[in-house]
Amino acid sequence: MCPDEHEPHCTCPDHGTYGGKCKHIWAVEFYRTHLKNVRPEPSVLVPVPTIPPKKTYPQKWSAYNAAQTHEKELFLGLLRELCNGIVEPRIQRTGRPRLPIGDIVFAACYKVFSTLSGRRFMTDLREAAQAGLISRVPHFNSISNTLEDKAITEVLREMVVASSLPLKSVEEDFAVDSSGFTTSRFIRWFDHKYGAVRQQHEWVKVHLMCGVKTNIVTAVEIRDKDASDTKLLPDPVSTTAKNFRLREVSGDKGYGSLSNYAAIAQSGATPYIAFKSIHTGKGGGLWRKMFHLFQFHRDEFLAHYHKRSNIETTFSMIKAKFRDHVRSKGPDAMVNEVLCKIICHNICCLIQESHELGIGLEGFTRPTFLSSTV
């Protein structure tokens, strides 16, 4: 814009076409009459808060790479050793010869590890037979029938416990929580309130207890999907206490009860379970002590309680690696398939820790550790 005050003009197309005051001329006039003598207030320097550096956890990449690149071959050897601990049932005298229980359980767990369907998995199973890991190749329907067998559930539960034993010298702090695995089945019902048919996925609810350092699963409970979390805590605690030294057990508000505090204290551990807004310290004893710690020393309490996030990591590891759903359709097969996922997860954790911590895996060589009622 030209600085001539008597005949202000501008070089913009608007002023050149119409000859009137354009927005640029109006802006200059407004500045000269209103803003020229207005001095801005000196800016006040606000101190920038110091943000503490984010806590990081260094990774031993050489050990991690070695564990991942050799995981499958090490997994097969450890799974075979674990299945060697299954005691075979009585000798069959009549009928078609049955497959060895150890072989069929090996095949079921290996199938879950591969995340393939029964038919597509047969190539891997034939390679396992050629390597001497199983005596003969079973039909893919035999694997499905094994998962349908309710009697195999207790065997798989014992295998979960046995696969955690090599890390009993490492883990002292534990976390507990539950999560669900979806299925291919749907539940349908008629909603009378809204006059519509509703449906949702059937799912398997799994309660786990794991170590917070290595994410190894030490106990598992699979009940009805609507079962209360509160009532299921004592069993995982007692199962873990048989093989591990418990120092701390952390859990969310769903496990807050006097009986659960007593069960954890009986195992020699300190419970760090969050309190609900309706809770008070009137329970007395350990309940009152931990309630006061929660109320008046919240930071100290949360430093222990937040170890509970490791159980979320454990579920995430299982679901990301071995899928968050089950292929089976029968209720017993769903439970057994989830147990196979947990066994595979434990063996993978052992492989990782054997490289990072140098943990020995001699716990798999005990041939009569497991028992079978099949």
C-alpha positions as CSV (number, residue, x, y, z in Angstrom):
1,M,0.0,0.0,0.0
2,C,1.2,3.5,-0.7
3,P,2.0,5.6,2.4
4,D,0.2,8.7,1.0
5,E,-2.2,9.9,3.7
6,H,-4.3,12.2,1.4
7,E,-5.0,9.7,-1.3
8,P,-4.5,6.3,0.1
9,H,-4.3,3.7,-2.5
10,C,-3.3,0.0,-2.7
11,T,-1.9,-2.3,-5.3
12,C,-4.4,-5.1,-4.6
13,P,-6.8,-6.0,-7.4
14,D,-9.8,-5.0,-5.3
15,H,-8.7,-1.3,-5.0
16,G,-7.5,-1.2,-8.6
17,T,-10.9,-2.4,-9.9
18,Y,-13.3,-0.5,-7.7
19,G,-11.2,2.4,-6.4
20,G,-12.7,2.3,-2.9
21,K,-11.0,1.5,0.3
22,C,-9.9,-2.1,0.4
23,K,-9.3,-4.2,3.5
24,H,-5.6,-3.3,3.5
25,I,-6.4,0.5,3.7
26,W,-8.9,-0.1,6.4
27,A,-6.3,-2.1,8.4
28,V,-3.7,0.6,8.1
29,E,-6.1,3.3,9.3
30,F,-7.3,1.2,12.2
31,Y,-3.7,0.6,13.3
32,R,-2.8,4.3,13.1
33,T,-5.9,5.5,15.0
34,H,-6.3,2.7,17.6
35,L,-3.2,0.6,18.1
36,K,-0.2,2.8,17.3
37,N,0.1,4.2,20.8
38,V,-1.0,1.1,22.7
39,R,2.0,-0.6,24.2
40,P,1.6,-4.3,25.0
41,E,2.1,-5.3,28.6
42,P,5.4,-7.0,29.4
43,S,5.0,-10.7,29.1
44,V,5.3,-12.6,32.3
45,L,7.6,-15.6,32.1
46,V,5.8,-18.7,33.4
47,P,8.3,-21.3,34.6
48,V,7.9,-24.5,32.6
49,P,7.4,-27.5,34.8
50,T,10.2,-30.1,34.7
51,I,8.9,-33.4,33.3
52,P,10.7,-36.4,34.8
53,P,12.3,-38.7,32.2
54,K,10.2,-41.6,31.2
55,K,11.2,-44.8,32.8
56,T,12.5,-47.3,30.2
57,Y,13.4,-50.9,30.4
58,P,16.5,-51.9,28.4
59,Q,16.2,-55.0,26.2
60,K,19.0,-57.5,25.9
61,W,18.7,-57.7,22.2
62,S,21.2,-60.5,21.6
63,A,19.4,-62.8,24.1
64,Y,16.0,-61.7,22.7
65,N,17.0,-62.4,19.1
66,A,18.5,-65.8,20.0
67,A,15.4,-66.8,21.9
68,Q,13.1,-65.8,19.0
69,T,15.1,-67.2,16.2
70,H,15.3,-70.6,17.9
71,E,12.0,-70.6,19.6
72,K,10.2,-73.3,17.5
73,E,12.9,-75.9,17.7
74,L,13.4,-75.3,21.5
75,F,9.6,-75.3,22.0
76,L,9.2,-78.7,20.4
77,G,11.9,-80.2,22.6
78,L,10.6,-78.7,25.8
79,L,7.0,-79.7,25.0
80,R,8.1,-83.3,24.3
81,E,9.9,-83.4,27.7
82,L,6.9,-82.0,29.4
83,C,4.6,-84.6,27.8
84,N,7.0,-87.4,28.8
85,G,5.8,-86.8,32.4
86,I,2.3,-88.0,31.6
87,V,1.6,-91.4,33.1
88,E,-0.1,-93.7,30.6
89,P,-3.3,-95.4,31.6
90,R,-3.7,-99.1,32.1
91,I,-2.5,-101.4,29.2
92,Q,-5.3,-101.9,26.6
93,R,-6.1,-105.5,26.0
94,T,-8.9,-105.3,23.5
95,G,-10.0,-103.0,20.8
96,R,-8.1,-100.8,18.4
97,P,-4.8,-99.6,19.9
98,R,-5.0,-96.2,21.3
99,L,-2.5,-93.4,20.7
100,P,-0.2,-92.7,23.6
101,I,-1.6,-89.9,25.8
102,G,1.7,-88.1,25.7
103,D,1.7,-88.1,21.9
104,I,-1.9,-86.8,21.5
105,V,-1.4,-84.1,24.1
106,F,1.8,-83.1,22.3
107,A,-0.1,-82.9,19.1
108,A,-2.9,-80.8,20.7
109,C,-0.5,-78.3,22.2
110,Y,1.6,-78.1,19.0
111,K,-1.5,-77.4,17.0
112,V,-2.4,-74.5,19.3
113,F,1.2,-73.2,19.0
114,S,1.0,-73.2,15.2
115,T,-2.4,-71.4,15.2
116,L,-3.5,-73.6,12.2
117,S,-6.6,-75.6,11.6
118,G,-6.5,-79.3,12.2
119,R,-6.2,-80.2,8.5
120,R,-3.6,-77.6,7.7
121,F,-1.5,-78.6,10.7
122,M,-0.9,-82.2,9.5
123,T,2.3,-81.2,7.6
124,D,3.9,-80.0,10.8
125,L,2.7,-83.1,12.6
126,R,4.3,-85.4,10.0
127,E,7.6,-83.5,10.3
128,A,7.4,-84.0,14.1
129,A,6.9,-87.7,13.6
130,Q,9.9,-87.9,11.3
131,A,12.0,-86.1,14.0
132,G,11.0,-88.8,16.5
133,L,8.9,-86.4,18.7
134,I,5.8,-88.7,18.4
135,S,5.5,-92.4,17.7
136,R,3.0,-92.0,14.8
137,V,0.9,-89.4,13.1
138,P,-2.6,-89.2,14.5
139,H,-5.7,-88.2,12.4
140,F,-6.7,-84.6,12.7
141,N,-10.0,-85.7,14.2
142,S,-8.1,-87.5,17.0
143,I,-6.7,-84.1,18.1
144,S,-10.2,-82.7,18.2
145,N,-11.6,-85.7,20.1
146,T,-8.8,-85.3,22.6
147,L,-9.7,-81.7,23.3
148,E,-13.3,-82.8,23.7
149,D,-12.3,-85.2,26.5
150,K,-13.1,-83.8,29.9
151,A,-10.6,-86.2,31.6
152,I,-7.7,-84.5,29.9
153,T,-8.4,-81.2,31.6
154,E,-6.7,-82.1,34.8
155,V,-3.6,-83.3,32.9
156,L,-3.4,-79.9,31.1
157,R,-3.8,-78.1,34.4
158,E,-0.9,-80.0,35.9
159,M,1.2,-79.3,32.8
160,V,0.6,-75.5,33.4
161,V,2.0,-75.9,36.9
162,A,4.9,-78.1,35.9
163,S,5.9,-75.7,33.1
164,S,6.2,-72.8,35.7
165,L,8.5,-74.7,38.1
166,P,11.9,-73.8,36.5
167,L,11.2,-70.1,37.4
168,K,10.4,-70.7,41.1
169,S,13.7,-69.2,42.1
170,V,13.0,-66.0,40.2
171,E,9.4,-65.1,41.0
172,E,8.2,-63.8,44.4
173,D,5.6,-61.2,43.5
174,F,2.4,-62.2,41.7
175,A,-0.6,-60.7,40.1
176,V,-4.1,-62.1,39.5
177,D,-6.9,-61.2,37.1
178,S,-9.4,-62.6,34.6
179,S,-10.1,-62.2,30.9
180,G,-12.1,-63.8,28.2
181,F,-11.5,-65.8,25.0
182,T,-14.2,-65.5,22.4
183,T,-15.6,-68.5,20.5
184,S,-17.5,-69.1,17.3
185,R,-20.7,-69.7,19.1
186,F,-23.4,-67.1,19.7
187,I,-26.0,-66.8,22.5
188,R,-29.4,-65.5,21.4
189,W,-32.2,-64.3,23.6
190,F,-35.4,-62.2,23.3
191,D,-35.2,-58.9,25.1
192,H,-38.7,-58.3,26.4
193,K,-38.0,-54.7,27.4
194,Y,-37.2,-53.6,23.9
195,G,-39.0,-56.4,21.9
196,A,-35.9,-57.4,20.0
197,V,-33.7,-60.5,19.6
198,R,-30.2,-60.0,21.0
199,Q,-27.1,-62.1,20.5
200,Q,-23.5,-62.1,21.7
201,H,-20.4,-64.3,21.4
202,E,-20.1,-67.2,23.8
203,W,-16.7,-66.8,25.6
204,V,-14.5,-68.6,28.1
205,K,-13.5,-66.7,31.2
206,V,-10.0,-67.5,32.5
207,H,-8.6,-66.6,35.9
208,L,-4.8,-66.5,36.0
209,M,-2.0,-65.9,38.5
210,C,1.3,-65.0,37.1
211,G,4.8,-63.8,38.2
212,V,5.3,-60.1,37.6
213,K,8.9,-60.4,36.4
214,T,8.7,-63.1,33.7
215,N,4.9,-63.3,33.1
216,I,5.0,-67.1,33.8
217,V,1.5,-68.5,34.7
218,T,1.6,-70.4,37.9
219,A,-2.1,-71.3,38.3
220,V,-5.3,-71.1,36.3
221,E,-8.9,-71.4,37.0
222,I,-11.6,-71.7,34.3
223,R,-15.2,-71.7,35.6
224,D,-18.5,-70.4,34.4
225,K,-18.2,-67.1,32.5
226,D,-20.4,-65.4,35.0
227,A,-18.4,-66.7,38.0
228,S,-17.4,-64.1,40.6
229,D,-13.7,-63.1,40.6
230,T,-13.8,-62.7,44.4
231,K,-14.5,-66.3,45.2
232,L,-11.9,-67.8,42.8
233,L,-8.8,-66.1,44.3
234,P,-8.0,-68.7,47.1
235,D,-7.4,-71.6,44.8
236,P,-4.7,-69.9,42.6
237,V,-3.0,-68.6,45.7
238,S,-2.8,-72.0,47.3
239,T,-1.7,-73.7,44.1
240,T,1.1,-71.1,43.6
241,A,2.1,-71.2,47.3
242,K,2.9,-75.0,47.0
243,N,5.7,-74.3,44.6
244,F,6.7,-70.6,45.0
245,R,7.6,-68.3,47.8
246,L,4.9,-65.6,47.8
247,R,5.9,-62.2,48.9
248,E,3.2,-60.0,47.3
249,V,-0.1,-60.6,45.6
250,S,-1.7,-57.7,43.7
251,G,-5.2,-57.6,42.2
252,D,-8.0,-55.2,41.3
253,K,-11.0,-54.2,43.3
254,G,-12.9,-57.3,42.2
255,Y,-10.8,-59.4,44.6
256,G,-11.2,-57.2,47.7
257,S,-12.7,-59.3,50.5
258,L,-11.7,-60.3,54.0
259,S,-11.5,-64.0,53.0
260,N,-9.1,-63.2,50.1
261,Y,-6.9,-61.1,52.4
262,A,-6.9,-64.1,54.9
263,A,-6.0,-66.6,52.1
264,I,-3.1,-64.4,50.9
265,A,-1.8,-63.8,54.4
266,Q,-2.0,-67.5,55.2
267,S,0.4,-68.1,52.3
268,G,2.9,-65.7,53.8
269,A,2.3,-62.9,51.3
270,T,1.2,-59.3,51.6
271,P,-2.0,-58.4,49.6
272,Y,-2.1,-55.2,47.6
273,I,-5.7,-55.2,46.4
274,A,-7.4,-51.9,45.6
275,F,-10.3,-50.9,47.9
276,K,-13.7,-49.9,46.7
277,S,-15.3,-46.6,47.7
278,I,-17.7,-48.5,50.0
279,H,-14.9,-50.2,51.9
280,T,-13.8,-49.1,55.4
281,G,-11.1,-50.3,57.8
282,K,-13.6,-51.9,60.2
283,G,-12.6,-55.4,59.2
284,G,-9.7,-55.2,61.5
285,G,-6.3,-57.0,61.4
286,L,-4.5,-57.0,58.0
287,W,-7.5,-55.5,56.3
288,R,-7.5,-52.4,58.4
289,K,-3.7,-52.1,58.1
290,M,-3.8,-52.2,54.3
291,F,-6.8,-49.9,54.2
292,H,-4.9,-47.3,56.2
293,L,-1.9,-47.7,53.9
294,F,-4.2,-47.2,50.9
295,Q,-5.8,-44.1,52.4
296,F,-2.9,-42.3,53.9
297,H,0.2,-43.6,52.0
298,R,-1.4,-43.9,48.6
299,D,1.9,-43.6,46.6
300,E,3.5,-46.3,48.6
301,F,0.5,-48.6,48.1
302,L,0.3,-47.9,44.4
303,A,4.0,-48.6,43.9
304,H,3.2,-52.2,44.8
305,Y,-0.3,-52.4,43.4
306,H,0.7,-51.3,39.9
307,K,2.6,-54.6,39.5
308,R,-0.8,-55.9,38.7
309,S,-0.4,-54.4,35.2
310,N,1.8,-57.4,34.4
311,I,-1.1,-59.7,34.4
312,E,-2.6,-57.6,31.6
313,T,0.6,-58.0,29.8
314,T,0.4,-61.8,30.2
315,F,-3.1,-61.9,28.7
316,S,-1.9,-59.7,25.9
317,M,1.0,-62.0,25.2
318,I,-1.2,-65.1,25.1
319,K,-3.8,-63.5,22.9
320,A,-1.4,-61.8,20.5
321,K,0.7,-64.9,19.9
322,F,-1.9,-67.7,20.1
323,R,-5.1,-65.7,19.1
324,D,-7.8,-64.3,21.4
325,H,-10.4,-66.9,20.3
326,V,-10.8,-70.6,20.4
327,R,-11.7,-72.8,17.4
328,S,-13.4,-75.5,19.5
329,K,-17.2,-75.5,19.8
330,G,-17.8,-77.9,22.7
331,P,-17.6,-76.5,26.3
332,D,-14.9,-79.0,27.4
333,A,-12.9,-78.5,24.3
334,M,-12.9,-74.7,24.8
335,V,-11.5,-75.1,28.2
336,N,-8.8,-77.5,27.1
337,E,-7.8,-75.3,24.1
338,V,-7.3,-72.3,26.4
339,L,-5.2,-74.5,28.7
340,C,-3.1,-75.5,25.7
341,K,-2.6,-71.8,24.9
342,I,-1.3,-71.2,28.5
343,I,1.1,-74.1,28.3
344,C,2.5,-72.8,25.0
345,H,2.9,-69.3,26.6
346,N,4.7,-70.8,29.6
347,I,7.2,-72.7,27.4
348,C,7.9,-69.6,25.4
349,C,8.5,-67.7,28.6
350,L,11.0,-70.3,29.7
351,I,12.8,-70.1,26.4
352,Q,13.1,-66.4,26.7
353,E,14.3,-66.5,30.3
354,S,16.8,-69.3,29.6
355,H,18.5,-66.9,27.3
356,E,18.2,-63.7,29.3
357,L,18.7,-65.1,32.8
358,G,20.5,-68.4,32.1
359,I,17.7,-70.3,33.9
360,G,18.1,-74.1,33.7
361,L,15.2,-76.2,32.4
362,E,15.8,-79.4,34.3
363,G,12.3,-79.4,35.7
364,F,11.0,-81.0,32.5
365,T,13.0,-84.2,32.9
366,R,11.0,-85.7,35.8
367,P,9.1,-88.6,34.0
368,T,6.4,-89.2,36.6
369,F,5.6,-85.7,37.7
370,L,2.2,-85.7,36.0
371,S,-0.6,-88.1,36.4
372,S,-3.4,-89.0,34.1
373,T,-6.8,-90.4,34.8
374,V,-7.6,-90.8,31.0
